[in-house]
């Protein structure tokens, strides 16, 4: 099984904590890191190279915040990848230890019907409904998207091939062009995509598993 760990490292100062928790992954994985222009220095790159043996680093402008960074990384992930972990650094308003570093479990590895594992599910679509509808043509979606739930905070494990089925290179390029610079409040294309990630997993016939309370309290239960 081939695993990709995709890290949007907007706050390089949090790299040490990210590394600490990735050590819970007990099988080999390839690391993909997005650095944001003007948010890092050479020491960040040196630290990444010293911590991860199989590593791809890209640099992108701060468009679409963590989702924009993730989409830039997604185009670089090896096509034969099986599972993907999306994580990002977050501090300030709305952040918690769990949301910043993730509290995820390994059910996706052993259950072929599981397509995604996340910290908490939400169903509040209404603020972003119009933004989601604008994206329908790119993904072949319909209004049934509003009948499903999504992983809040966009930190999750998922099956790579399902994401790439919808997020082709062409679609990613179109979306990145639409993304705003820096953070913007709801409604936004960023928040719309947060909801679409979960929907396409379920549209493909898989379910989303929620990390249990033990994993939440320990931050990362052993990942594998």
C-alpha positions as CSV (number, residue, x, y, z in Angstrom):
1,X,0.0,0.0,0.0
2,X,1.4,3.4,-1.1
3,X,0.8,6.4,1.2
4,X,1.1,10.1,0.5
5,X,1.2,12.7,3.3
6,X,0.4,16.1,2.0
7,X,1.3,19.0,4.3
8,X,0.4,22.7,3.8
9,X,3.1,24.3,5.9
10,X,2.0,27.9,6.2
11,X,3.5,28.1,9.7
12,X,7.0,26.6,9.6
13,X,7.4,27.0,13.3
14,X,4.9,24.2,13.7
15,X,6.9,21.7,11.7
16,X,8.3,20.0,14.8
17,X,4.9,19.1,16.0
18,X,3.8,17.9,12.5
19,X,6.9,15.7,12.4
20,X,6.2,14.3,15.8
21,X,2.8,13.1,14.8
22,X,3.7,11.7,11.4
23,X,6.0,9.4,13.3
24,X,2.8,7.5,14.3
25,X,2.6,6.3,10.8
26,X,4.3,2.9,11.1
27,X,4.6,2.1,7.4
28,X,6.7,3.9,4.7
29,X,5.1,7.0,3.2
30,X,6.0,9.8,0.7
31,X,5.8,13.3,2.0
32,X,4.6,16.3,-0.1
33,X,5.0,19.7,1.4
34,X,3.6,23.0,0.1
35,X,5.5,26.1,1.3
36,X,4.0,29.5,0.9
37,X,5.9,32.3,-0.8
38,X,7.6,34.6,1.6
39,X,6.6,32.4,4.6
40,X,9.8,30.3,5.0
41,X,13.6,30.4,4.7
42,X,16.4,28.0,3.9
43,X,16.3,26.5,7.4
44,X,12.7,25.3,6.7
45,X,13.9,23.4,3.7
46,X,16.9,22.0,5.5
47,X,14.7,20.9,8.4
48,X,12.3,19.2,6.0
49,X,15.1,17.4,4.2
50,X,16.5,16.2,7.5
51,X,13.1,14.8,8.7
52,X,11.7,13.2,5.6
53,X,13.6,10.8,3.4
54,X,11.1,10.6,0.5
55,X,10.1,14.2,0.0
56,X,8.7,16.6,-2.6
57,X,8.6,20.3,-1.8
58,X,6.8,22.9,-3.8
59,X,6.3,26.6,-3.4
60,X,3.1,28.4,-4.2
61,X,1.4,31.8,-3.6
62,X,-1.0,32.1,-0.7
63,X,-4.1,31.5,-2.8
64,X,-6.9,29.3,-1.4
65,X,-5.1,28.9,1.9
66,X,-4.7,25.2,2.9
67,X,-7.0,24.0,0.1
68,X,-5.2,25.9,-2.6
69,X,-1.9,24.5,-1.3
70,X,-3.3,21.0,-1.2
71,X,-4.6,21.2,-4.8
72,X,-1.1,22.3,-5.9
73,X,0.3,19.2,-4.1
74,X,-2.3,16.9,-5.5
75,X,-1.0,17.3,-9.0
76,X,2.4,16.1,-7.8
77,X,1.3,13.0,-5.9
78,X,2.3,9.7,-7.6
79,X,-0.5,8.1,-9.6
80,X,-0.1,4.7,-7.9
81,X,-0.8,6.2,-4.4
82,X,-3.5,4.3,-2.4
83,X,-4.1,6.5,0.7
84,X,-3.6,10.2,1.2
85,X,-3.4,12.2,4.4
86,X,-4.1,15.9,4.1
87,X,-2.9,18.0,7.0
88,X,-2.1,21.7,7.6
89,X,-0.8,24.0,10.3
90,X,-3.3,26.3,11.9
91,X,-3.1,28.8,14.8
92,X,-5.2,31.6,16.1
93,X,-8.9,32.0,16.1
94,X,-10.8,28.7,15.7
95,X,-7.8,26.5,16.2
96,X,-7.4,23.7,18.7
97,X,-4.7,21.1,19.2
98,X,-6.9,18.5,17.5
99,X,-7.8,20.6,14.5
100,X,-4.3,21.8,14.1
101,X,-2.6,18.4,14.1
102,X,-5.5,16.0,13.4
103,X,-7.0,13.2,15.4
104,X,-7.4,10.4,12.8
105,X,-7.5,6.6,12.8
106,X,-6.7,3.8,10.5
107,X,-10.1,2.3,9.7
108,X,-9.7,3.3,6.1
109,X,-6.8,0.9,5.7
110,X,-8.8,-2.2,6.7
111,X,-12.3,-1.3,5.4
112,X,-12.6,-1.1,1.6
113,X,-16.0,0.6,2.1
114,X,-14.4,3.5,4.0
115,X,-13.4,6.3,1.7
116,X,-12.4,9.0,4.2
117,X,-11.5,9.4,7.9
118,X,-11.9,12.8,9.6
119,X,-12.2,14.4,13.0
120,X,-15.8,15.7,12.9
121,X,-18.7,15.8,10.4
122,X,-20.7,18.9,9.6
123,X,-23.8,19.6,7.5
124,X,-23.9,23.4,7.4
125,X,-24.0,24.0,3.6
126,X,-26.3,27.0,3.5
127,X,-23.7,29.9,3.7
128,X,-21.8,28.4,0.8
129,X,-24.6,27.0,-1.3
130,X,-24.2,29.4,-4.2
131,X,-20.5,28.9,-4.3
132,X,-21.0,25.1,-4.4
133,X,-23.6,25.4,-7.2
134,X,-21.0,27.4,-9.3
135,X,-18.7,24.4,-9.0
136,X,-21.3,21.8,-10.2
137,X,-20.2,21.9,-13.8
138,X,-16.6,21.1,-13.0
139,X,-17.4,18.0,-11.0
140,X,-20.6,16.7,-12.5
141,X,-22.4,17.3,-9.2
142,X,-26.1,18.1,-8.5
143,X,-28.2,19.3,-5.6
144,X,-27.9,16.0,-3.8
145,X,-24.6,17.3,-2.5
146,X,-26.6,19.1,0.2
147,X,-27.9,15.8,1.5
148,X,-24.5,14.7,2.7
149,X,-22.0,15.7,5.4
150,X,-18.4,16.8,5.2
151,X,-15.2,16.8,7.3
152,X,-14.8,20.2,8.9
153,X,-11.3,21.7,8.9
154,X,-10.1,19.7,5.9
155,X,-7.8,17.4,7.8
156,X,-8.4,13.9,6.7
157,X,-7.3,10.5,5.3
158,X,-8.9,9.6,2.0
159,X,-8.6,7.2,-1.0
160,X,-6.4,9.0,-3.5
161,X,-8.0,7.6,-6.6
162,X,-11.5,8.9,-5.7
163,X,-10.1,12.5,-5.3
164,X,-8.3,12.3,-8.6
165,X,-11.3,11.0,-10.4
166,X,-12.9,14.4,-9.8
167,X,-9.9,16.7,-9.2
168,X,-8.2,16.2,-12.6
169,X,-5.2,18.5,-13.5
170,X,-7.6,20.5,-15.7
171,X,-10.2,21.0,-13.0
172,X,-7.4,21.9,-10.4
173,X,-6.0,24.6,-12.8
174,X,-9.5,26.1,-13.3
175,X,-10.2,26.2,-9.5
176,X,-6.8,27.6,-8.6
177,X,-7.4,30.5,-10.9
178,X,-10.7,31.3,-9.1
179,X,-9.2,31.2,-5.6
180,X,-8.7,34.4,-3.6
181,X,-5.4,35.5,-2.0
182,X,-5.2,34.8,1.7
183,X,-8.1,33.9,3.9
184,X,-11.6,35.1,3.2
185,X,-14.7,34.4,5.3
186,X,-17.7,32.5,4.2
187,X,-19.1,32.3,1.6
188,X,-16.1,31.4,-0.5
189,X,-14.8,28.9,-3.0
190,X,-12.5,27.6,-0.3
191,X,-15.4,26.7,2.0
192,X,-17.3,25.3,-0.9
193,X,-14.5,22.9,-1.7
194,X,-14.3,21.8,2.0
195,X,-17.8,20.5,1.6
196,X,-17.3,19.0,-1.9
197,X,-14.4,16.8,-0.7
198,X,-16.7,14.8,1.5
199,X,-19.5,14.6,-1.0
200,X,-17.5,13.1,-3.8
201,X,-16.3,10.3,-1.4
202,X,-19.9,9.4,-0.6
203,X,-21.0,9.9,-4.2
204,X,-18.5,7.2,-5.1
205,X,-20.2,4.7,-2.8
206,X,-17.9,5.1,0.2
207,X,-18.6,6.3,3.7
208,X,-16.8,8.7,6.0
209,X,-15.5,7.4,9.3
210,X,-15.2,9.8,12.3
211,X,-12.3,9.5,14.7
212,X,-13.6,8.2,18.0
213,X,-13.3,10.0,21.3
214,X,-10.2,8.1,22.4
215,X,-8.4,9.3,19.2
216,X,-9.5,12.8,19.8
217,X,-8.2,12.9,23.3
218,X,-4.8,11.4,22.4
219,X,-4.6,13.6,19.2
220,X,-3.4,11.0,16.9
221,X,-4.0,7.4,17.9
222,X,-1.4,5.2,16.2
223,X,-2.1,5.7,12.6
224,X,-1.3,2.2,11.4
